[in-house]
Amino acid sequence: MTQTAQEWLANYAAALDIAPPTAEELDTILALAGVAAHSSERIAAPAACWLAARSGVPLEEARRLADDV
Protein backbone atom coordinates (compact mmCIF):
# COMPACT_ATOMS: atom_id res chain seq x y z
CA MET A 1 0.00 0.00 0.00
CA THR A 2 1.24 3.48 -0.81
CA GLN A 3 1.96 5.79 2.10
CA THR A 4 0.31 9.16 2.45
CA ALA A 5 2.57 12.19 2.33
CA GLN A 6 2.22 12.61 6.09
CA GLU A 7 3.12 8.96 6.70
CA TRP A 8 6.13 9.13 4.40
CA LEU A 9 7.34 12.36 6.02
CA ALA A 10 6.91 10.86 9.49
CA ASN A 11 8.86 7.76 8.48
CA TYR A 12 11.59 9.81 6.81
CA ALA A 13 11.83 12.10 9.84
CA ALA A 14 12.19 9.03 12.05
CA ALA A 15 15.00 7.76 9.80
CA LEU A 16 16.71 11.16 10.17
CA ASP A 17 16.08 11.06 13.94
CA ILE A 18 14.12 14.32 13.91
CA ALA A 19 10.49 15.31 14.43
CA PRO A 20 8.29 15.52 11.34
CA PRO A 21 6.92 18.93 10.39
CA THR A 22 3.77 20.10 12.11
CA ALA A 23 0.72 20.80 9.96
CA GLU A 24 1.52 24.53 10.16
CA GLU A 25 5.16 23.96 9.22
CA LEU A 26 4.14 21.77 6.31
CA ASP A 27 1.80 24.50 5.04
CA THR A 28 4.67 27.00 5.17
CA ILE A 29 7.06 24.60 3.45
CA LEU A 30 4.54 24.04 0.68
CA ALA A 31 4.00 27.78 0.34
CA LEU A 32 7.76 28.30 0.05
CA ALA A 33 7.98 25.57 -2.58
CA GLY A 34 5.09 27.14 -4.44
CA VAL A 35 6.72 30.56 -4.53
CA ALA A 36 9.95 29.06 -5.86
CA ALA A 37 8.23 26.89 -8.45
CA HIS A 38 5.95 29.64 -9.74
CA SER A 39 8.64 32.32 -9.77
CA SER A 40 11.08 30.32 -11.90
CA GLU A 41 11.19 26.64 -12.79
CA ARG A 42 9.63 23.80 -10.82
CA ILE A 43 13.04 22.42 -9.89
CA ALA A 44 13.59 25.51 -7.75
CA ALA A 45 10.99 24.25 -5.24
CA PRO A 46 12.95 21.41 -3.60
CA ALA A 47 16.21 23.34 -3.83
CA ALA A 48 14.63 26.38 -2.15
CA CYS A 49 13.39 24.19 0.70
CA TRP A 50 16.87 22.68 1.06
CA LEU A 51 18.44 26.14 1.10
CA ALA A 52 15.96 27.32 3.73
CA ALA A 53 16.70 24.31 5.93
CA ARG A 54 20.44 24.69 5.54
CA SER A 55 20.35 28.43 6.29
CA GLY A 56 19.00 28.09 9.81
CA VAL A 57 16.64 31.01 9.12
CA PRO A 58 13.23 30.46 10.76
CA LEU A 59 10.78 28.91 8.32
CA GLU A 60 8.35 31.85 8.28
CA GLU A 61 11.22 34.26 7.57
CA ALA A 62 12.53 32.01 4.81
CA ARG A 63 9.04 32.06 3.25
CA ARG A 64 8.91 35.86 3.46
CA LEU A 65 12.35 36.19 1.90
CA ALA A 66 11.25 33.96 -0.97
CA ASP A 67 8.44 36.42 -1.69
CA ASP A 68 10.99 39.22 -1.92
CA VAL A 69 13.14 37.32 -4.44
MODELLER restraints for C-alpha pairs under 7 A, 6 or more apart:
rsr = mdl.restraints
at = mdl.atoms
rsr.add(forms.Gaussian(group=physical.xy_distance, feature=features.Distance(at['CA:9:A'], at['CA:20:A']), mean=6.27, stdev=0.5))
rsr.add(forms.Gaussian(group=physical.xy_distance, feature=features.Distance(at['CA:10:A'], at['CA:20:A']), mean=5.20, stdev=0.5))
rsr.add(forms.Gaussian(group=physical.xy_distance, feature=features.Distance(at['CA:13:A'], at['CA:19:A']), mean=5.76, stdev=0.5))
rsr.add(forms.Gaussian(group=physical.xy_distance, feature=features.Distance(at['CA:13:A'], at['CA:20:A']), mean=5.14, stdev=0.5))
rsr.add(forms.Gaussian(group=physical.xy_distance, feature=features.Distance(at['CA:28:A'], at['CA:60:A']), mean=6.83, stdev=0.5))
rsr.add(forms.Gaussian(group=physical.xy_distance, feature=features.Distance(at['CA:28:A'], at['CA:63:A']), mean=6.96, stdev=0.5))
rsr.add(forms.Gaussian(group=physical.xy_distance, feature=features.Distance(at['CA:29:A'], at['CA:49:A']), mean=6.92, stdev=0.5))
rsr.add(forms.Gaussian(group=physical.xy_distance, feature=features.Distance(at['CA:32:A'], at['CA:63:A']), mean=5.10, stdev=0.5))
rsr.add(forms.Gaussian(group=physical.xy_distance, feature=features.Distance(at['CA:32:A'], at['CA:66:A']), mean=6.72, stdev=0.5))
rsr.add(forms.Gaussian(group=physical.xy_distance, feature=features.Distance(at['CA:33:A'], at['CA:45:A']), mean=4.23, stdev=0.5))
rsr.add(forms.Gaussian(group=physical.xy_distance, feature=features.Distance(at['CA:33:A'], at['CA:46:A']), mean=6.56, stdev=0.5))
rsr.add(forms.Gaussian(group=physical.xy_distance, feature=features.Distance(at['CA:33:A'], at['CA:48:A']), mean=6.72, stdev=0.5))
rsr.add(forms.Gaussian(group=physical.xy_distance, feature=features.Distance(at['CA:33:A'], at['CA:49:A']), mean=6.48, stdev=0.5))
rsr.add(forms.Gaussian(group=physical.xy_distance, feature=features.Distance(at['CA:34:A'], at['CA:45:A']), mean=6.62, stdev=0.5))
rsr.add(forms.Gaussian(group=physical.xy_distance, feature=features.Distance(at['CA:35:A'], at['CA:66:A']), mean=6.69, stdev=0.5))
rsr.add(forms.Gaussian(group=physical.xy_distance, feature=features.Distance(at['CA:35:A'], at['CA:67:A']), mean=6.73, stdev=0.5))
rsr.add(forms.Gaussian(group=physical.xy_distance, feature=features.Distance(at['CA:36:A'], at['CA:44:A']), mean=5.42, stdev=0.5))
rsr.add(forms.Gaussian(group=physical.xy_distance, feature=features.Distance(at['CA:36:A'], at['CA:45:A']), mean=4.96, stdev=0.5))
rsr.add(forms.Gaussian(group=physical.xy_distance, feature=features.Distance(at['CA:36:A'], at['CA:48:A']), mean=6.55, stdev=0.5))
rsr.add(forms.Gaussian(group=physical.xy_distance, feature=features.Distance(at['CA:37:A'], at['CA:43:A']), mean=6.72, stdev=0.5))
rsr.add(forms.Gaussian(group=physical.xy_distance, feature=features.Distance(at['CA:37:A'], at['CA:44:A']), mean=5.57, stdev=0.5))
rsr.add(forms.Gaussian(group=physical.xy_distance, feature=features.Distance(at['CA:37:A'], at['CA:45:A']), mean=4.99, stdev=0.5))
rsr.add(forms.Gaussian(group=physical.xy_distance, feature=features.Distance(at['CA:52:A'], at['CA:62:A']), mean=5.91, stdev=0.5))
